[in-house]
Amino acid sequence: MNNNENNIKKDEGNLNKTVKTLKLFPKVLKIIICIAFVCGIFYLGGMFNSKHFLQTKTTKLGFEDVGELVVQTGYLTVVQDNRKNREFFNLFEIPFTESRQIFSYDIEIDASVDFTKITYDAKKEKNEIVVKLPHSKIYKATLKTDSFKEYLDSESLFSRINLKEHNEALKSMENQAIEDAKSNGILNVADENAKRLIEGLIKSNTEYKDYKIVYEYIGD
């Protein structure tokens, strides 16, 4: 057998291998596609399961986690007029013995609602939620020391205003600010703000987003 015949046979062998490889390629491609498809199903299935888990995880509306929450803040300026005189046997004030201080402070009044006392009952047959909650209350009064303004400071040697009396005056200012805030309706506004917050918590839960909310105050 000459060299030409050997070369022809080698070429035929290489051609046969190439043809076999080409025939095998579609099968390998199909296997790869199937594996990718199965992996994709498991991946997407994991995504769908995670999403479903997040949607059904909520078992309460979260009122218990809020605690005592400030729902309204009011700012008032209170003017204090302190006077002190010497008296003659409690019969009359001795002239020219008066000490007097007139000054003001801004006072911040916070009204809060205790969300831990809130309960609710979802009535599916009526498509409504009955929420029982306490009324708001004054949480604290904060005197803003940097807001101090002095209008008069006249002190007599015969009747000095001591630190205890000055401290009592500050407490009186805070109490006056609380009463003024109540008179101006801070608690009513706080009650309405609490309702809006509660509604937001309820509506954020897709199960109750279309429910009617009925409020009942504890103690009424």
C-alpha positions in Angstrom: 0.0 0.0 0.0 1.5 3.3 -1.0 1.6 6.5 0.9 -1.4 8.0 -0.9 -3.7 5.1 0.1 -2.5 5.4 3.7 -3.3 9.1 3.7 -6.7 8.6 2.2 -7.6 6.0 5.0 -6.3 8.4 7.7 -8.5 11.2 6.2 -11.5 8.8 6.1 -10.9 7.9 9.8 -10.7 11.5 10.9 -13.8 12.3 8.9 -15.7 9.5 10.6 -14.7 10.8 14.0 -15.8 14.3 13.1 -19.2 13.0 11.9 -19.6 11.0 15.1 -18.7 14.1 17.1 -21.2 16.2 15.2 -23.9 13.6 15.8 -23.1 13.5 19.5 -23.1 17.3 19.9 -26.9 17.8 19.7 -27.4 15.1 22.4 -24.9 16.7 24.7 -26.5 20.1 24.1 -29.9 18.6 25.0 -28.5 17.2 28.2 -27.0 20.6 29.2 -30.3 22.4 28.4 -32.3 19.8 30.5 -29.9 20.2 33.4 -30.1 24.0 33.2 -33.9 23.8 33.0 -34.2 21.6 36.1 -31.8 23.9 38.0 -33.9 26.9 36.9 -37.0 25.3 38.2 -35.5 24.6 41.6 -34.1 28.2 41.7 -37.4 29.8 40.8 -39.2 27.4 43.1 -37.0 28.6 45.9 -37.8 32.2 45.0 -41.5 31.6 45.0 -41.3 29.7 48.3 -39.4 32.6 49.9 -41.9 35.1 48.7 -44.8 33.1 49.9 -43.2 32.7 53.3 -42.7 36.4 53.7 -46.4 37.1 52.8 -47.7 34.7 55.4 -45.2 35.3 58.2 -47.2 38.1 59.9 -49.4 36.7 62.7 -50.0 39.9 64.6 -50.3 43.6 63.7 -47.4 44.6 65.9 -49.2 46.9 68.4 -47.4 45.1 71.2 -44.0 46.0 69.8 -44.6 49.8 69.7 -44.9 50.4 73.5 -45.5 53.9 74.8 -45.5 56.2 71.8 -45.6 60.0 71.6 -48.2 60.8 69.0 -48.4 64.6 69.5 -46.1 67.4 70.7 -47.1 70.9 71.6 -45.0 74.0 72.2 -46.0 76.7 74.6 -44.4 79.8 76.0 -45.2 80.4 79.7 -44.5 83.7 81.4 -43.8 83.6 85.1 -44.2 86.6 87.5 -42.6 86.0 90.8 -43.2 88.4 93.6 -42.1 88.5 97.3 -42.7 91.1 99.9 -42.1 91.7 103.5 -45.4 91.9 105.5 -46.2 93.6 108.7 -47.7 90.9 111.0 -49.5 89.5 107.9 -51.6 92.7 107.9 -50.1 94.6 105.0 -47.1 94.6 102.7 -44.2 96.8 103.7 -43.4 99.3 100.9 -40.1 99.1 99.1 -39.5 95.5 100.2 -40.7 93.8 97.0 -38.5 91.5 95.0 -39.9 90.7 91.5 -38.9 88.5 88.6 -40.7 88.2 85.3 -39.3 85.7 82.8 -40.5 83.1 80.3 -39.6 79.6 79.0 -40.7 77.6 76.1 -42.1 74.3 77.3 -42.5 71.2 75.1 -45.6 69.0 75.9 -45.7 65.4 74.7 -48.9 63.3 74.6 -48.6 59.6 74.2 -50.6 56.4 73.8 -49.7 53.1 75.4 -49.9 50.7 72.4 -49.3 47.7 74.6 -52.9 48.0 75.9 -54.4 48.0 72.4 -56.3 44.8 71.4 -58.2 44.0 68.2 -60.7 41.5 67.0 -61.0 40.7 63.3 -64.5 39.8 62.3 -64.2 38.1 58.9 -68.0 37.7 58.5 -68.4 41.5 58.8 -65.2 42.4 57.1 -64.2 44.6 60.0 -61.7 44.9 62.8 -62.7 46.2 66.2 -59.8 48.0 67.9 -59.9 48.7 71.6 -57.4 51.3 72.8 -56.7 53.7 75.7 -57.1 57.5 75.4 -53.9 59.5 75.0 -52.3 61.1 78.1 -49.7 63.7 78.9 -46.4 61.9 78.7 -44.0 64.6 79.9 -43.4 68.4 80.0 -39.9 69.5 79.0 -38.7 73.0 79.9 -36.3 74.3 77.2 -33.6 76.0 79.1 -32.1 77.7 76.1 -35.4 79.6 75.5 -35.1 81.7 78.7 -36.1 85.3 78.4 -35.9 87.9 81.2 -38.3 90.8 81.3 -37.7 92.1 84.9 -35.4 91.3 87.7 -35.8 93.6 90.7 -34.5 92.3 94.0 -34.9 93.8 97.4 -32.4 93.2 100.2 -35.4 92.6 102.5 -37.1 89.8 100.6 -34.8 87.8 98.4 -36.3 85.0 96.2 -34.3 81.9 97.1 -33.5 78.8 94.9 -36.3 76.7 96.4 -38.9 79.3 95.5 -37.4 79.7 92.0 -37.5 75.9 91.5 -41.2 75.9 92.6 -41.9 78.6 90.1 -40.4 76.4 87.3 -42.6 73.5 88.4 -45.6 75.8 88.4 -44.7 76.8 84.8 -44.7 73.2 83.7 -48.0 72.5 85.3 -49.5 75.6 83.7 -48.2 74.5 80.3 -49.8 71.1 80.7 -53.2 72.6 81.5 -52.9 75.0 78.6 -52.0 72.2 76.2 -55.1 70.2 77.4 -57.3 73.3 76.9 -56.0 73.7 73.4 -57.0 70.1 72.6 -53.7 68.3 72.5 -55.2 65.0 73.7 -57.9 65.1 71.1 -55.3 65.6 68.4 -53.2 62.8 69.9 -56.2 60.4 69.8 -56.7 61.1 66.1 -53.0 60.6 65.4 -53.0 57.3 67.2 -55.9 56.2 65.0 -54.1 57.1 61.8 -51.0 55.1 63.0 -53.2 52.1 63.9 -54.9 52.3 60.5 -51.5 52.3 58.8 -50.4 49.2 60.7 -53.6 47.4 59.8 -53.7 48.4 56.1 -50.1 47.3 55.7 -51.3 43.7 56.2 -52.8 42.6 52.9 -55.2 40.3 54.8 -56.9 43.3 56.4 -56.3 46.1 53.9 -60.1 46.2 52.9 -61.4 45.8 56.4 -63.5 48.5 58.1 -61.9 49.7 61.4 -64.1 50.3 64.4 -62.5 52.0 67.4 -63.6 51.5 71.0 -61.9 53.4 73.9 -61.1 51.4 77.0 -63.0 52.8 80.0 -65.6 54.7 78.0 
